[in-house]
């Protein structure tokens, strides 16, 4: 009924299991690790990601945003939010000037009075050292698409960019925050998470 439909829609915009390394500086061998863990029984899809809380500004508007870095050419496209584009497209290519692309939620776009094709400034709280002290990292993005997932939190506070773009903004090098998984049986997600963590090896936890 309605509950099952709502659950299916929510699971469509989230991943079922996340693998991380608590206390570590991200996952450096994420490409090889992801490829290996795709073979774990019960895994349907797997993809690395990096999450960063940022301040996005345009004109007189500024909002806190959870920015998720993904590999748009891979299995990270298993997110239905990117299939529910209501303006523009889920195009993550650079523009003619090398400026990275960004896709955000409908409510966030409305709050900031943004349209596909607009440019925004995204600022990371992770600073860089300058002769004058620590300065926040800032990067320009071109808004290429706006999604409507149907969930307030996603549509009002989330954005997607490429993994490489968010890595640069965070200043962390070539690392991922997590490797995310979709499982074949959601009711067995906890058991599949245990198998994934065991296959990943010491220092990893699956939730």
C-alpha positions as CSV (number, residue, x, y, z in Angstrom):
1,X,0.0,0.0,0.0
2,X,1.0,3.6,0.6
3,X,3.7,2.7,3.2
4,X,5.4,0.3,0.7
5,X,5.3,2.9,-2.1
6,X,6.8,5.5,0.2
7,X,9.5,3.1,1.3
8,X,10.3,2.2,-2.2
9,X,10.6,5.9,-3.2
10,X,12.9,6.7,-0.2
11,X,15.1,3.7,-1.0
12,X,15.3,5.0,-4.6
13,X,17.1,8.1,-3.5
14,X,19.2,6.5,-0.8
15,X,21.7,3.6,-0.8
16,X,21.0,0.6,1.4
17,X,24.5,0.0,2.9
18,X,27.5,2.3,3.5
19,X,31.0,1.1,4.0
20,X,33.4,3.5,5.8
21,X,36.7,3.6,7.8
22,X,35.9,5.3,11.1
23,X,38.8,7.5,12.3
24,X,40.7,7.2,9.0
25,X,41.3,9.8,6.4
26,X,38.8,8.4,3.9
27,X,39.2,5.4,1.6
28,X,42.1,5.8,-0.8
29,X,41.9,2.5,-2.7
30,X,38.2,3.0,-3.4
31,X,38.2,2.1,-7.1
32,X,39.7,-1.4,-6.5
33,X,37.7,-1.9,-3.3
34,X,34.4,-1.1,-5.0
35,X,35.1,-3.4,-7.9
36,X,36.0,-6.3,-5.6
37,X,33.0,-5.8,-3.3
38,X,30.5,-5.8,-6.1
39,X,31.0,-9.5,-6.2
40,X,29.8,-10.0,-2.6
41,X,26.6,-12.1,-2.5
42,X,23.6,-9.9,-2.1
43,X,25.1,-6.8,-3.7
44,X,23.2,-5.3,-6.6
45,X,25.3,-2.1,-7.2
46,X,28.2,-0.4,-5.6
47,X,29.8,3.1,-6.0
48,X,32.2,5.4,-4.1
49,X,31.1,8.8,-2.9
50,X,32.3,11.7,-0.9
51,X,30.1,14.0,1.3
52,X,30.8,17.6,2.2
53,X,28.7,20.2,4.0
54,X,29.2,23.5,2.1
55,X,27.8,27.0,1.9
56,X,26.3,27.7,-1.5
57,X,25.8,31.4,-2.5
58,X,24.4,33.3,-5.4
59,X,23.6,37.1,-5.3
60,X,22.1,37.9,-1.9
61,X,21.2,34.2,-1.2
62,X,23.2,31.7,0.7
63,X,22.3,28.2,2.0
64,X,24.0,25.3,3.7
65,X,24.0,22.3,1.4
66,X,25.1,18.7,1.7
67,X,27.2,18.2,-1.5
68,X,27.6,14.6,-2.7
69,X,30.5,13.8,-5.0
70,X,29.8,10.9,-7.4
71,X,31.1,9.2,-10.4
72,X,28.3,10.0,-12.9
73,X,29.6,7.5,-15.4
74,X,29.3,4.5,-13.0
75,X,26.8,2.9,-10.8
76,X,26.4,6.1,-8.8
77,X,23.6,6.8,-11.3
78,X,21.5,4.3,-9.3
79,X,20.0,7.3,-7.5
80,X,16.4,8.1,-8.6
81,X,16.8,11.8,-7.7
82,X,19.0,12.1,-10.8
83,X,16.2,10.4,-12.9
84,X,13.7,13.0,-11.7
85,X,15.1,16.1,-13.3
86,X,12.5,18.8,-13.7
87,X,14.7,21.5,-15.3
88,X,17.9,21.2,-17.3
89,X,19.6,17.8,-17.2
90,X,21.8,15.6,-15.1
91,X,24.8,16.6,-17.1
92,X,28.1,16.6,-15.2
93,X,30.4,17.8,-17.9
94,X,32.5,21.0,-17.5
95,X,31.5,24.1,-19.4
96,X,33.7,25.8,-22.0
97,X,35.7,27.5,-19.3
98,X,36.3,24.3,-17.3
99,X,33.8,25.2,-14.6
100,X,32.3,22.1,-12.9
101,X,28.6,21.2,-13.0
102,X,26.1,20.9,-10.2
103,X,22.7,19.4,-9.8
104,X,20.5,20.5,-6.9
105,X,17.0,20.0,-5.5
106,X,13.9,21.9,-6.6
107,X,13.2,23.5,-3.2
108,X,16.8,24.7,-2.8
109,X,16.7,26.2,-6.3
110,X,13.4,28.0,-5.5
111,X,14.7,29.3,-2.2
112,X,17.8,30.7,-3.9
113,X,16.0,31.8,-7.1
114,X,18.2,29.7,-9.3
115,X,17.6,28.2,-12.7
116,X,19.5,25.7,-14.8
117,X,22.4,27.5,-16.4
118,X,23.1,29.8,-13.5
119,X,26.4,30.0,-11.7
120,X,26.9,29.7,-8.0
121,X,29.8,29.9,-5.6
122,X,30.4,26.9,-3.3
123,X,32.5,27.4,-0.1
124,X,33.9,24.5,1.9
125,X,34.6,25.0,5.7
126,X,37.8,23.0,5.1
127,X,40.3,25.7,4.9
128,X,43.6,26.2,3.1
129,X,46.7,27.8,4.6
130,X,47.6,31.2,3.2
131,X,50.2,33.8,4.3
132,X,47.3,35.5,6.1
133,X,46.1,32.4,7.9
134,X,43.4,29.8,7.1
135,X,41.0,30.7,4.3
136,X,38.0,28.7,3.2
137,X,38.1,26.9,-0.1
138,X,35.7,28.3,-2.7
139,X,34.8,27.0,-6.2
140,X,32.4,28.2,-8.9
141,X,29.9,25.7,-10.3
142,X,27.4,25.8,-13.1
143,X,23.9,24.6,-12.3
144,X,23.0,22.1,-15.0
145,X,20.0,20.4,-13.5
146,X,17.3,20.6,-10.9
147,X,15.7,17.4,-9.4
148,X,12.4,16.8,-7.6
149,X,12.7,13.7,-5.5
150,X,9.5,14.3,-3.5
151,X,11.4,14.3,-0.2
152,X,11.8,17.6,1.5
153,X,15.3,17.0,3.0
154,X,16.7,16.0,-0.4
155,X,15.0,18.7,-2.4
156,X,15.8,21.5,0.0
157,X,19.4,20.7,1.1
158,X,21.1,18.3,-1.3
159,X,23.3,18.7,-4.4
160,X,25.4,16.4,-6.6
161,X,28.7,17.1,-8.3
162,X,31.5,14.9,-9.6
163,X,33.7,13.0,-7.2
164,X,36.8,14.9,-8.4
165,X,35.1,18.3,-8.0
166,X,34.1,17.6,-4.4
167,X,37.5,16.1,-3.6
168,X,39.2,19.3,-4.8
169,X,36.8,21.5,-2.8
170,X,37.4,19.4,0.3
171,X,41.2,19.4,-0.3
172,X,41.5,15.7,0.6
173,X,43.2,14.3,-2.5
174,X,41.9,11.2,-4.3
175,X,39.8,9.6,-1.5
176,X,36.2,8.7,-1.0
177,X,34.2,9.1,2.2
178,X,32.3,5.9,1.7
179,X,31.5,3.1,-0.7
180,X,27.8,2.7,-1.0
181,X,25.7,-0.3,-1.9
182,X,22.3,-1.3,-3.2
183,X,21.3,-4.8,-2.1
184,X,19.1,-7.3,-3.8
185,X,17.0,-7.9,-0.7
186,X,16.4,-4.8,1.5
187,X,15.1,-7.0,4.3
188,X,18.6,-8.7,4.4
189,X,20.5,-5.4,4.3
190,X,22.0,-5.9,7.7
191,X,23.4,-9.3,6.9
192,X,24.7,-8.1,3.6
193,X,26.4,-5.2,5.4
194,X,28.2,-7.7,7.6
195,X,29.4,-9.7,4.6
196,X,30.6,-6.5,2.9
197,X,32.5,-5.3,5.9
198,X,34.1,-8.7,6.4
199,X,35.1,-8.8,2.7
200,X,36.6,-5.3,2.9
201,X,38.9,-6.3,5.8
202,X,40.1,-4.8,9.0
203,X,39.2,-1.2,9.8
204,X,36.0,-1.1,7.8
205,X,32.4,-0.9,9.1
206,X,29.2,-1.5,7.1
207,X,26.0,0.1,8.2
